[in-house]
Amino acid sequence: MVDSRFFHLLASTMRCPFCSSLDIRVIDSRPSRDEKSIRRRRHCNECDRRFTTREAVERLGLQVKKRDGNLEEYDRNKLIKGIRLASIKRPMTMMQLDTITDQVEAKLHSHATKEVDSQTIGILVMEELKPVDEVAYIRYASVYRRFEDAGEFTKEVRKLS
């Protein structure tokens, strides 16, 4: 068990969002539902108000190398948007979408490089999407692989059979 003085030291570097006081203490700490962050309930000794903070591990910055050679910062929301577009009117839940995104991110961060090709991300998404929803997989593949005609599309569908 962690000494409660440790939490007081952590809290003392944070300001109360209501009165800006540094006199804050943690009154409850527990893992979030997804167990990837910690939820802390805090109390300000100055204004006697409570607030909640969430603490998560900060990932190293990841750069995505686009097809045109440009580099841009990895954006989780962009990845979710792409998967969501492929799964419009499909029976995919937000939880499944988050799980796919989490699995792709875990694979990206396990490579121990700070730069990844957008093609690699596309392949990882398709690997995770295929067992969950084949229609969403085909839709994502059609954009990712830039199908030029119906023949390429049909060939990909046949691979699923």
LUMDRENFI-14545 format. One record per residue (C-alpha): residue number from 1; chain; x, y, z. Coordinates in steps of 0.1 Angstrom, whole numbers. Last residue first. Layout:
+-----+-------+-------+-------+-------+
|   n | chain |    c1 |    c2 |    c3 |
+-----+-------+-------+-------+-------+
| NUM |     A |     X |     Y |     Z |
...
+-----+-------+-------+-------+-------+
END
This chain:
+-----+-------+-------+-------+-------+
|   n | chain |    c1 |    c2 |    c3 |
+-----+-------+-------+-------+-------+
| 161 |     A |  -152 |  -166 |  -488 |
| 160 |     A |  -133 |  -135 |  -475 |
| 159 |     A |  -109 |  -136 |  -504 |
| 158 |     A |  -138 |  -134 |  -528 |
| 157 |     A |  -147 |   -99 |  -513 |
| 156 |     A |  -112 |   -87 |  -521 |
| 155 |     A |  -114 |   -99 |  -557 |
| 154 |     A |  -148 |   -83 |  -561 |
| 153 |     A |  -134 |   -49 |  -550 |
| 152 |     A |  -105 |   -52 |  -574 |
| 151 |     A |  -129 |   -60 |  -602 |
| 150 |     A |  -153 |   -32 |  -593 |
| 149 |     A |  -126 |    -6 |  -603 |
| 148 |     A |   -98 |    16 |  -589 |
| 147 |     A |   -97 |     2 |  -554 |
| 146 |     A |   -78 |    27 |  -533 |
| 145 |     A |   -62 |     2 |  -509 |
| 144 |     A |   -71 |    22 |  -478 |
| 143 |     A |  -105 |    33 |  -492 |
| 142 |     A |  -117 |    -1 |  -504 |
| 141 |     A |  -100 |   -18 |  -474 |
| 140 |     A |  -121 |     3 |  -450 |
| 139 |     A |  -153 |    -6 |  -468 |
| 138 |     A |  -143 |   -43 |  -471 |
| 137 |     A |  -135 |   -44 |  -433 |
| 136 |     A |  -167 |   -27 |  -424 |
| 135 |     A |  -185 |   -54 |  -444 |
| 134 |     A |  -164 |   -81 |  -427 |
| 133 |     A |  -173 |   -70 |  -392 |
| 132 |     A |  -153 |   -81 |  -361 |
| 131 |     A |  -129 |  -107 |  -375 |
| 130 |     A |  -119 |   -83 |  -403 |
| 129 |     A |  -116 |   -51 |  -382 |
| 128 |     A |   -84 |   -60 |  -363 |
| 127 |     A |   -64 |   -71 |  -393 |
| 126 |     A |   -78 |   -42 |  -414 |
| 125 |     A |   -68 |   -17 |  -387 |
| 124 |     A |   -32 |   -31 |  -386 |
| 123 |     A |   -29 |   -30 |  -424 |
| 122 |     A |   -41 |     6 |  -424 |
| 121 |     A |   -16 |    16 |  -397 |
| 120 |     A |    12 |     0 |  -416 |
| 119 |     A |     2 |    19 |  -447 |
| 118 |     A |     2 |    52 |  -428 |
| 117 |     A |    39 |    45 |  -423 |
| 116 |     A |    53 |    46 |  -387 |
| 115 |     A |    77 |    69 |  -370 |
| 114 |     A |    87 |    70 |  -333 |
| 113 |     A |    99 |    34 |  -332 |
| 112 |     A |    96 |    10 |  -303 |
| 111 |     A |    74 |   -14 |  -324 |
| 110 |     A |    52 |   -20 |  -292 |
| 109 |     A |    37 |    14 |  -295 |
| 108 |     A |    21 |     6 |  -329 |
| 107 |     A |     8 |   -28 |  -317 |
| 106 |     A |    -8 |   -12 |  -286 |
| 105 |     A |   -23 |    15 |  -308 |
| 104 |     A |   -39 |   -10 |  -331 |
| 103 |     A |   -53 |   -29 |  -302 |
| 102 |     A |   -66 |     2 |  -285 |
| 101 |     A |   -83 |    13 |  -318 |
| 100 |     A |  -100 |   -20 |  -322 |
|  99 |     A |  -111 |   -20 |  -286 |
|  98 |     A |  -125 |    16 |  -290 |
|  97 |     A |  -145 |     6 |  -320 |
|  96 |     A |  -158 |   -25 |  -302 |
|  95 |     A |  -168 |    -4 |  -273 |
|  94 |     A |  -185 |    22 |  -296 |
|  93 |     A |  -206 |    -7 |  -308 |
|  92 |     A |  -206 |   -22 |  -343 |
|  91 |     A |  -239 |   -33 |  -358 |
|  90 |     A |  -232 |   -17 |  -392 |
|  89 |     A |  -250 |    14 |  -404 |
|  88 |     A |  -217 |    33 |  -407 |
|  87 |     A |  -188 |     9 |  -400 |
|  86 |     A |  -163 |    22 |  -425 |
|  85 |     A |  -169 |    58 |  -414 |
|  84 |     A |  -164 |    47 |  -378 |
|  83 |     A |  -131 |    31 |  -386 |
|  82 |     A |  -118 |    63 |  -403 |
|  81 |     A |  -131 |    85 |  -375 |
|  80 |     A |  -115 |    63 |  -349 |
|  79 |     A |   -81 |    67 |  -366 |
|  78 |     A |   -85 |   104 |  -369 |
|  77 |     A |   -94 |   106 |  -332 |
|  76 |     A |   -63 |    87 |  -323 |
|  75 |     A |   -41 |   113 |  -339 |
|  74 |     A |    -5 |   105 |  -347 |
|  73 |     A |    15 |   137 |  -354 |
|  72 |     A |    22 |   144 |  -391 |
|  71 |     A |    50 |   136 |  -415 |
|  70 |     A |    48 |   142 |  -452 |
|  69 |     A |    61 |   116 |  -476 |
|  68 |     A |    31 |   118 |  -500 |
|  67 |     A |    18 |    84 |  -487 |
|  66 |     A |    18 |    98 |  -452 |
|  65 |     A |    45 |    91 |  -426 |
|  64 |     A |    28 |    91 |  -392 |
|  63 |     A |    48 |   104 |  -362 |
|  62 |     A |    44 |    90 |  -327 |
|  61 |     A |    49 |   110 |  -296 |
|  60 |     A |    57 |    89 |  -266 |
|  59 |     A |    27 |    78 |  -246 |
|  58 |     A |    17 |    95 |  -214 |
|  57 |     A |     4 |    70 |  -189 |
|  56 |     A |   -30 |    80 |  -176 |
|  55 |     A |   -44 |   100 |  -146 |
|  54 |     A |   -79 |   111 |  -144 |
|  53 |     A |   -91 |   139 |  -121 |
|  52 |     A |  -123 |   143 |  -101 |
|  51 |     A |  -134 |   174 |   -81 |
|  50 |     A |  -144 |   182 |   -46 |
|  49 |     A |  -151 |   216 |   -29 |
|  48 |     A |  -141 |   227 |     6 |
|  47 |     A |  -128 |   261 |    -6 |
|  46 |     A |   -93 |   259 |    10 |
|  45 |     A |   -91 |   222 |    18 |
|  44 |     A |   -97 |   212 |   -18 |
|  43 |     A |  -109 |   176 |   -20 |
|  42 |     A |   -99 |   152 |   -48 |
|  41 |     A |  -114 |   121 |   -63 |
|  40 |     A |   -88 |   103 |   -83 |
|  39 |     A |   -96 |    81 |  -113 |
|  38 |     A |   -66 |    60 |  -125 |
|  37 |     A |   -61 |    52 |  -162 |
|  36 |     A |   -59 |    21 |  -184 |
|  35 |     A |   -82 |    -1 |  -162 |
|  34 |     A |  -110 |     3 |  -188 |
|  33 |     A |  -134 |    10 |  -159 |
|  32 |     A |  -110 |    35 |  -143 |
|  31 |     A |   -87 |    23 |  -116 |
|  30 |     A |   -92 |    37 |   -81 |
|  29 |     A |   -82 |    66 |   -59 |
|  28 |     A |  -103 |    83 |   -32 |
|  27 |     A |   -98 |   112 |    -9 |
|  26 |     A |   -68 |   128 |   -26 |
|  25 |     A |   -58 |   161 |   -10 |
|  24 |     A |   -56 |   197 |   -21 |
|  23 |     A |   -40 |   228 |    -6 |
|  22 |     A |   -26 |   242 |   -38 |
|  21 |     A |   -55 |   267 |   -41 |
|  20 |     A |   -67 |   278 |   -75 |
|  19 |     A |  -102 |   286 |   -62 |
|  18 |     A |  -125 |   265 |   -83 |
|  17 |     A |  -101 |   243 |  -105 |
|  16 |     A |   -80 |   235 |   -74 |
|  15 |     A |   -44 |   236 |   -83 |
|  14 |     A |   -22 |   206 |   -86 |
|  13 |     A |    14 |   202 |   -73 |
|  12 |     A |     1 |   196 |   -37 |
|  11 |     A |   -19 |   167 |   -49 |
|  10 |     A |    11 |   146 |   -57 |
|   9 |     A |    27 |   154 |   -23 |
|   8 |     A |    -6 |   146 |    -6 |
|   7 |     A |    -8 |   113 |   -24 |
|   6 |     A |    27 |   103 |   -12 |
|   5 |     A |    18 |   113 |    24 |
|   4 |     A |   -10 |    86 |    21 |
|   3 |     A |    18 |    59 |    20 |
|   2 |     A |    12 |    35 |    -8 |
|   1 |     A |     0 |     0 |     0 |
+-----+-------+-------+-------+-------+
END
